[in-house]
Amino acid sequence: MADRRSRPTIHDVARLAGVSATTVSHSFSGKGVVAAGTRERVRDAAKSLGYRPDVLAQGLRNNRLGVLALVLRPLDTLDSFLPEGVDYFLRFAGSAALAAMEFGYGLMLVSDPTRESSPTAALACDGFLITEPVANDPLIELLLDQRVPFLSVGRDPDNADYDTWLDTDTGRMTDEVLRHLEDAGAVRVALVTGTDRNSWNLDAEAAYRAWCAQRGQVALVASRAETAGQAGGREAADELFDRGDPPDAVYCLTGRHAAGLLERVRERGIAVPGDVLIVGGSDSEHTRSASPSITSVDLRPELLARVAVTMMVNRLDQLDRPVPAGEMHGRLIVRDSTRRPGRISRPSPLV
């Protein structure tokens, strides 16, 4: 069988013609403004490569398909499609699929259509849901350019040209975690972030630094790639605890980092929660099954998915169905990693 991936793509044409993929798209669709000379150069490049535009996607986009596309953006940077122990994505996708069915739509899980390896037919979907877009997200730029309806959970922090996004109030949740650690006796809190430039990492770090400034504490931030998983958490532990003034509490934005950090500090003879408190920013199997179990934030992916789908189909159907009620920020689940004898942990007011 011939390899379908061997066919020339829009990106191949763009490179040969010395233009952007968007310009190639406009040259064939008639949208946008493309100079006659540029259009001719694009068509010559396409002819030489044997490229033909995806007429299937173009034709379907002119009609209602009854399908929503879901792009789980953080998975584009993780080391496998569904990393072990990370259940947020499964919970979000499952809830979104059921919600879409209730409104008479299907849900299709797709890879980023801006990638060369992805089929462009995904653009035929009626609308897109995107979780945690990155700064200057190319997918959002493409959807804006093609006028494909979309909604993102979290915002593109460097793109002010759209307002169709859900605010998950990461700053407020970060403040709640820090107050919990303070109530548990912490006086020197560190933060472990991921390296993706998305609103989750950026807003959490901004809230943390503001909290430190209010208390006259020097901010202690260690950044590790999301792809590093537990190994990244172990590395962050060595960075923070090799200091002469190590923290007595650490907030890790991913559950895998939190689990790795817990393993490493215990290997170093540091007691949890006796010597250091640990909180994970995303509840997962890693945080639930750790010993001691790790206090974590339940990001409520089921609610986020139902709200996102309802808002998306309301826009497509031009209706005003009621949006599911509930707070968009997370819910703090207190476990053994922050329970110190003699102290009473306040229940989270964000329940």
C-alpha positions in Angstrom: 0.0 0.0 0.0 1.2 3.5 -0.8 2.1 5.7 2.2 -0.6 8.4 2.4 1.9 10.6 4.3 4.1 10.8 1.2 1.6 13.1 -0.5 2.8 16.8 -0.7 1.2 19.0 1.9 0.3 22.7 2.1 3.4 23.2 4.1 5.6 21.8 1.3 4.0 24.2 -1.2 4.5 27.1 1.2 8.2 26.3 1.6 8.8 26.0 -2.1 6.9 29.2 -2.9 8.5 31.1 -0.1 5.2 32.1 1.5 3.1 31.1 4.5 0.6 28.2 4.7 -2.1 30.7 5.1 -1.2 32.4 1.8 -1.3 29.0 0.1 -4.7 28.5 1.5 -5.9 31.9 0.3 -4.5 31.3 -3.1 -6.7 28.3 -3.7 -9.8 29.4 -1.7 -10.1 32.9 -3.0 -10.2 34.3 0.6 -8.0 37.1 1.7 -5.9 39.3 -0.5 -3.1 37.7 -2.5 -1.1 39.5 -5.2 -1.5 38.0 -8.6 2.2 37.2 -8.9 2.2 35.5 -5.5 -0.8 33.4 -6.4 0.8 32.3 -9.7 4.0 31.4 -7.8 2.0 29.3 -5.3 0.1 27.5 -8.1 3.3 26.8 -9.9 4.9 25.4 -6.8 1.8 23.2 -6.2 1.8 21.9 -9.7 5.5 21.0 -9.6 4.9 19.1 -6.3 1.7 17.4 -7.5 -0.3 19.1 -4.7 -4.0 19.5 -4.7 -6.0 21.4 -2.1 -8.2 19.4 0.2 -11.5 19.9 -1.5 -13.3 17.5 0.9 -12.6 19.8 3.9 -13.5 22.9 1.8 -16.8 21.4 0.6 -17.8 20.1 4.0 -17.1 23.4 5.7 -19.8 25.0 3.6 -22.3 22.7 5.2 -23.1 21.5 8.7 -21.3 18.3 9.6 -22.7 18.0 13.2 -19.3 17.4 14.6 -17.1 19.3 17.1 -13.4 18.9 17.1 -11.4 18.6 20.3 -7.7 19.5 20.5 -6.1 18.6 23.8 -3.3 21.1 23.4 -1.0 20.1 26.4 -0.8 16.5 25.0 1.1 18.0 22.0 4.1 18.4 24.4 3.8 15.3 26.6 5.7 12.1 26.1 2.7 10.0 25.1 -0.8 10.6 24.1 -2.2 9.8 27.5 0.7 9.8 30.0 0.3 7.2 32.8 -1.5 8.5 35.8 -2.8 11.7 34.1 -6.6 11.4 34.0 -7.6 15.0 33.4 -7.7 14.6 29.6 -9.8 11.4 29.7 -12.2 13.0 32.1 -12.5 16.1 29.9 -12.9 14.3 26.6 -15.4 11.8 28.0 -17.6 14.6 29.5 -17.3 16.7 26.3 -18.4 13.7 24.1 -21.5 13.0 26.3 -22.4 16.7 26.4 -22.1 17.0 22.6 -24.4 14.0 22.1 -27.0 15.6 24.2 -27.2 18.5 21.7 -27.2 16.2 18.7 -23.5 16.6 17.9 -20.6 14.2 17.7 -17.2 14.9 19.1 -14.0 14.1 17.2 -10.6 14.1 19.0 -8.1 15.5 16.5 -4.4 16.4 16.5 -3.4 20.0 15.8 -4.4 20.7 12.1 -1.5 23.1 11.7 0.9 20.2 12.0 2.2 18.8 8.7 1.3 15.2 9.8 -2.3 16.1 10.6 -5.2 15.6 8.1 -6.7 18.9 7.0 -10.1 17.3 6.9 -10.4 18.2 10.6 -11.1 21.8 9.6 -14.4 20.6 8.2 -15.8 20.3 11.8 -18.4 22.8 12.8 -16.4 24.2 15.7 -13.2 23.6 17.7 -12.6 23.1 21.4 -9.0 23.7 22.5 -7.6 23.1 26.0 -4.8 25.4 27.3 -3.6 27.0 24.1 0.1 28.2 24.1 1.3 31.7 23.5 0.8 32.8 19.9 -0.9 29.5 19.3 -0.8 28.7 15.5 -4.1 26.8 15.7 -5.9 29.8 17.0 -4.4 32.0 14.3 -5.5 29.5 11.7 -9.1 29.2 13.0 -9.4 33.0 13.2 -8.1 33.3 9.7 -10.4 30.6 8.3 -13.3 32.0 10.4 -13.9 28.6 12.0 -15.8 28.9 15.3 -13.8 27.8 18.4 -13.6 28.1 22.1 -10.5 27.6 24.3 -10.3 26.5 27.9 -7.8 29.0 29.1 -6.5 31.8 26.9 -3.7 32.3 24.4 -1.7 34.7 26.7 -0.2 36.6 23.7 -3.3 36.9 21.5 -5.8 39.6 22.3 -7.8 39.2 19.0 -10.4 36.8 20.4 -12.6 36.6 23.4 -14.0 33.0 23.1 -12.3 31.4 26.0 -13.1 30.1 29.4 -11.4 31.7 32.4 -10.4 29.0 34.8 -9.3 31.6 37.4 -5.9 30.1 37.9 -4.7 33.0 39.9 -7.5 32.6 42.5 -6.8 28.9 42.8 -3.1 29.6 43.3 -3.9 32.0 46.1 -6.1 29.4 47.8 -3.3 26.8 47.7 -0.8 29.3 49.1 -3.2 30.3 51.9 -3.7 26.6 52.7 0.1 26.1 53.0 0.4 29.2 55.2 -2.4 27.9 57.5 -0.5 24.6 57.7 2.6 26.4 59.0 4.6 27.1 55.9 6.7 30.2 55.8 8.9 29.6 52.7 7.0 28.3 49.7 8.5 27.3 46.4 6.7 26.8 43.0 7.5 24.2 40.4 6.0 25.1 37.0 5.9 23.5 33.6 7.7 25.2 30.6 4.8 25.5 28.2 3.9 29.2 27.7 0.2 28.9 28.5 -2.1 30.8 30.8 -2.0 27.9 33.4 1.8 28.2 34.0 2.0 32.0 33.5 -1.0 33.0 35.6 0.0 30.7 38.4 3.5 32.0 38.5 2.3 35.6 38.4 0.0 35.0 41.4 2.7 33.2 43.3 5.2 36.1 42.8 2.6 38.6 43.9 2.0 36.5 47.0 5.7 36.4 47.8 6.1 40.2 47.2 3.3 40.8 49.8 5.2 38.8 52.4 8.7 39.9 51.6 9.7 36.4 50.5 12.2 35.8 47.7 10.3 33.8 45.0 11.7 30.3 44.5 10.6 29.0 41.1 11.9 25.8 39.5 10.7 25.1 35.9 10.7 21.7 34.4 9.2 20.5 31.1 5.9 18.7 31.3 7.4 16.0 29.2 9.9 15.3 32.1 7.1 13.9 34.3 8.3 12.4 37.6 12.0 12.7 36.6 11.4 16.5 36.3 10.0 16.6 39.8 13.0 14.8 41.1 15.3 17.3 39.4 13.3 20.2 40.8 13.6 18.7 44.3 17.4 18.7 44.0 17.5 22.3 42.7 15.3 23.5 45.6 16.8 21.5 48.4 20.5 21.9 47.5 20.0 25.6 48.5 21.2 26.9 51.8 17.7 28.2 52.4 15.4 25.4 51.2 11.6 25.8 51.2 9.3 24.2 53.8 6.5 23.8 51.2 6.4 23.2 47.5 3.5 23.8 45.0 3.9 21.7 41.9 1.6 22.6 39.0 1.5 19.0 37.6 0.7 15.9 39.5 3.7 14.0 37.9 6.1 16.7 39.1 4.6 16.5 42.6 5.0 12.7 42.8 8.6 12.9 41.6 9.5 15.6 44.0 7.9 13.6 46.9 10.0 10.6 46.0 13.2 12.6 45.9 12.8 14.6 49.1 12.1 11.4 51.0 15.2 9.8 49.5 17.1 12.8 50.9 15.8 12.1 54.4 13.3 15.0 54.3 10.0 14.1 56.0 6.6 14.9 54.4 4.7 16.6 55.9 7.0 17.0 58.9 9.7 19.0 57.2 8.1 20.0 53.9 4.5 20.3 52.6 3.7 19.4 49.0 0.7 20.3 46.9 0.0 19.2 43.3 -1.8 21.6 41.0 -3.6 18.8 39.1 -5.1 15.9 40.8 -4.1 12.5 39.3 -3.5 8.9 40.1 0.0 9.9 41.0 -1.1 12.2 43.7 -3.9 10.0 45.0 -1.8 6.8 45.3 1.5 8.4 46.6 2.7 7.7 50.1 1.9 10.0 51.8 -1.0 11.0 49.5 -0.6 14.4 48.0 -2.9 17.3 48.6 -4.1 18.4 45.1 -6.4 20.6 43.0 -9.2 18.9 41.3 -9.5 21.0 38.1 -13.1 19.8 37.5 -12.6 18.8 33.9 -16.2 17.4 33.7 -17.7 20.7 34.5 -15.3 22.6 32.2 -16.1 20.3 29.3 -19.9 20.6 29.7 -19.7 24.4 29.9 -17.4 24.6 26.9 -19.6 22.3 24.8 -22.8 24.2 25.7 -21.2 27.6 24.9 -19.9 26.2 21.6 -23.2 24.7 20.4 -25.1 27.7 21.5 -22.9 29.8 19.2 -23.3 27.4 16.3 -27.1 27.0 16.8 -27.6 30.7 17.7 -29.5 29.7 20.8 -29.3 30.6 24.4 -29.5 27.3 26.3 -28.6 27.5 30.0 -24.9 27.0 30.7 -24.2 24.4 33.5 -23.7 26.2 36.8 -20.5 25.9 38.9 -17.2 27.7 39.5 -14.6 27.3 36.8 -11.7 27.3 39.2 -10.5 24.1 40.9 -11.3 22.5 44.2 -8.6 21.8 46.8 -8.5 18.2 48.1 -6.6 18.1 51.3 -4.6 14.9 51.9 -1.7 13.7 54.1 1.1 15.7 52.5 -0.1 18.9 54.1 -1.7 17.5 57.3 0.6 18.3 60.3 -0.3 17.0 63.8 -1.9 19.7 65.9 -3.0 21.8 63.0 -6.5 21.9 61.6 -6.7 22.4 57.8 -9.3 24.8 56.7 -11.6 23.3 54.1 -11.3 25.0 50.7 -14.0 27.8 50.2 -13.8 27.0 46.5 -15.9 23.8 46.7 
